[in-house]
């Protein structure tokens, strides 16, 4: 099969992705193989390609928002049948034995493995995954609509929960890409007042169209104090900005897997009065199942731009240059 791999991480303009011939993957014990129909383009893919996340193996196929139909079953696999439509997400394996796994926090498992980092992902026509880590997808969502929900949606939903947004609360969203524009829909549908702060004028327009109460520049102040905030932009300099925007007792959740350095925080102005900042690490399978049910019930629909799989390298270049509004999705 022809697939994209990260051969030598570096600036996306230097072409770290290469399209190569690979053997068709075969499902192992407890695994299923899917014929890929769509794969979302996530900022984590860009971090992997550019080396912000150190490679864990050579020539890995990126992509962890993978939608397709089962076309092969490994020994012992019985959860799905050939022809079932399923999704592959970022979290692909945990040990199941450690205290984190046993306490419902498998996202913190020290032996966790991830799609497109520890194993080949969906920038390819075929992909395999352990059946226990795959998701059935809501029938109401098309393949292209479902793809971004498998990471942007699931991890964004965990970030929203980590921000401890009260019912009807005031939420600030910093950065407005694939994950943020899904989270905004969930929060608005649940009665929150959402203020979006992002550097992209096109993203601000999308935020207002989706029902945000306001949309302004990333380093600006929202029109009212915030109960909660989620930082999606990988920009550490926005942490103090968001903390200043919080009302007393407010919480900032930092959603990205990579963040530039955070500058000095002034305690009296940015942290005092029981404000808090929390990180977000991947997700649990329970997060994924809960979010996909909620997304279907709330009629969440990501704004997508479909691209041929052959243009994966250009899609990542566009993501790096903020030329994508919503989410880009590769289709085979």
N, C-alpha and C positions, 0 to 999 in steps of 0.2 A: 504494500500500500504506500501511497505518497502521503507524507506527514511532515509537519513543521517541528523542528527541534531547536533548542537553545544550545548552540555549539560553543560559543565563547561569549559570555556575558559582557556587555558594554553598552555605550550610548545607543539608543534605538536607531539613531541616524547612521550608525556604523554597521547596521545589519547583523545583529546578533542571532537572528532567526534564519534558519536554512530549511528549504524544502528538500527532503531526501526520501529514498526508498527504504522502507522497513518491512520486516516480515509481518504478516498478519498475526496479531496477538491471539493466543489460545487461552481460554479460561481454565484456571486451576481448580483445585478442590474448593467447593463453596463459592465459586465465582460465576459470574455471567458475562457474556460478551454482548455488546450492543453495536448495532449499526447506527452511527451518529447521523442525526439529521440537523442538529443545531448545537452551537457551543458559544456561550457568552464570552465577551472580551472583558476581562476584569483587570483592575489596576494592579492586583497582585501578579498577574501575568507580566505586566510591564516591569514590576520590581524584580521579578526573576530574570527577565531578559537583560535588564540593565545591571544586575549584580547587587542591587540593594539587599536582596536576600541571597545569601551564599548558596551556590548550587550544591545539592546533596548527591547528585549522580551526573554522569556525563550524558550529553545529547538527549535531554529529556523533552518529551512532547508536553507543552504547556496546555492549559485549559482545564477548568474545574467547574464549569456550569454547563454540563453535558446532557443533552436530551437525545434519546434514540429508542429503537425497538430491539428487544432481546432477539438475538439470532443464534446464540449458542449457550449451552449449559455445561459447567464443569462438573466433575464427580461430586455427588452429594448436594448439588444445588437444586432446590425445589420451591423456593419462595415465589419465583416468577416462572411464567411459561414463555416459550418462543412466541414472539409477536407482541408481547406486552410492551407498553411504552413506559419507560422509567427514566429517572434522572440520576446523574452522578455529581456529587458535590465535593467541596474542599476536603472535609474530613473523610478518610477512607479506611482507617484502621485504628484500633486502640487495643491495649493489652487485656482489658476486662478484669484485671486482678488487683491493680494498685488501689490505694485509698481514694484517689480521685475518681476512678471509674466506679468504684463501689459506693461512692457517695453522690452519684449523679452528676459529676463534674468531669466527664470524660474528655472535654475540650482541653483539660490541663494534664492529660495522661502523658508521662515522659516518653512513652513509646509510641505516641500517636504518629500516624503517617498521613500524608496529604497528596491529593491528586494533582498532577502537574508539577510536583516538587520531588516527592519520594518515588513516584511511579508515573508512567505516561498518562497524559490526559486526553482532552478532546479536540485538539487541533489536528485531527486525523479522521479518516472514515470509519475506524473501528476502535473500540476501547473496552477494557475489562475492569470489573470491580467486584469486590466481595458482596454477595447479595444482601448481607446484613446492613450494608452501608448505602444501599441504593434507595430511591424514593419512588413510590407511585405518584403520578402527577395528576392534578385535577383535570378532568375532561374539558372543562370550559376554557382552558388555556391552550393556545396554539403552541407548537414547538418553539417558535421564536419568542413568544411571550413568556413561556415557562423558563427558558434558559437563564435569564438574569436573576430569577428568583432563587436559584440554587446556591448562590453565594451572596451577591449583592442584597438579595432579599433576606436570606436566612441570617447572615451575620449582621446585617443592618437591624433586623428585628431584635437580635440579642443586644445590640448596642442601645436600642430604644428602651428595652427593659432595664439595662444597666443604668440608664439615665434617671430612673425612678420618677418618670413623669406622672404627676398626680392626675386624677380624672379631671378633664376640662382644663388642664394646665397650659402654661405658655412654654413652648418648645422652640429653641434656636437650633438651626441646622447650618453648620459651617461646611461649605463645599456642597455642590449639588450635581453629582454625577449619578452613575447607575444605582448605587445603594441608597443615596440620599433621596432620590426622587421616588423610590418605592416606599421608604420609611415615612416620607411626608404624607403619602396617600393613606397609609395605615393610621398615622396619628390624627389626621384630619377627619377620617371616617369615624374615629373613636371620640371625637369631640374636642380635640386639642386646638389651640391657637398656635399656628406655626409661622415662625419668622425665619426666612432663609437669608444667609449671608454668603455670597460667593462672588468671585472676580469675573465670572462670565456673564455678559449681558444676555446671551441666549438662554443660559440656565435660569437667570432671574425671570425671564419671560415665561419659561416653562413652569417655574414655581408658582407664579401668580395664576397661570392657567389651571394649575392643579388645585388651587384653592388656598394658597398661602396668604396670610394676612398682610405680609410685607416681604419685600425682597430688596436687599441692598448690598453694598460692597463687603467683601470678606472681613476687612479690618474696621468696618463701621460698627455703630451701636444699633441694636434693634430699638423700635419705638417704645418699648416697655421692658422692665426687668423680666428675666427668664426664670422659670421654675427648674428647667432642665435644658441641657444642650447636648448635641452630639457633634463631634468633630470628625468629618469624613475626609477633609483635605489632609494630605500628608505633610502638613506645614506646622512644625512645632511652635513657630512664632505666633500662631493663632491661639495657643493655649491660654496665655495671660489675657488676650483680648476677650475670649469667651468667658473666662472666669470673672472679668470685670462686669460682663453683661448679666451674670447670674444674680438673682435676688438672694437674700440670706437663706441659708439652708438648701441652696440649689446644688445640683450635681451635673458635672460635665463628664460624658463618656467619650473616650478617644477610641474610634472604631478601627483605625487602620492597622495593618500588620507591620507597616514601616512608617516612621515619623522622623522628620528632621529634628535637630536638637531644640529642646525647649529653653527659651531664655529665662533669666532670673525672674522668679515670681515674688512680688511685693506682698508680704503676708497681710498687712493691714488693708490693702486695697483689693486683693485678689483671692484671698483664702480665708480670712477671718470671718466670723459669724457663721460657722459651721457649713461653709461651702466645702465641696469635695470634688476631686477629680479621680476617675476610675478608667482603667484600661479594659479592653475587650480582646479576648483571645478565642479565635475560631468560633465554634458552636458545638453543641451536643446534637445527637440525632433527635432527641426530644424537641429541641428548638426547631429543627427542620420540619418535623411532622406538624407541630403546632402552628408554625408560620404558614405552611402550605394550606392547611385547613382554613386559617384565618384569611389568607389572601383570596381564596376562592369565595368565602362568605362575604367579604367586603368588596369583591369585584375589583381588586387591585390589578391594574394593567400597566406594565412598564412601557415607557416610550422607547421604541427600538429602531435601530437602523440595521437592516440585513446586509451582510457583505458575503461574497463568495469565499469559501475556505482558501482559495488560491490567493486572496488578498489579506491574509492574516497579518503579514508584516506591515502593510500600509494601515491596517486598522489600529495596530499598536502605536504607530507613528502619530496617527490622528488623535489617539487618546492622550499621548504625551503632550501634544500641542493644544489640548482643550478644544479640538475641532469636532467632538462628539457630544451631542446633547441627548441625555438619557443613557441608553446602553447600546453598544454595537454587538451584533450577534453574527457569527460565522455560520453559513449554511452550506451543506454538501449537495 
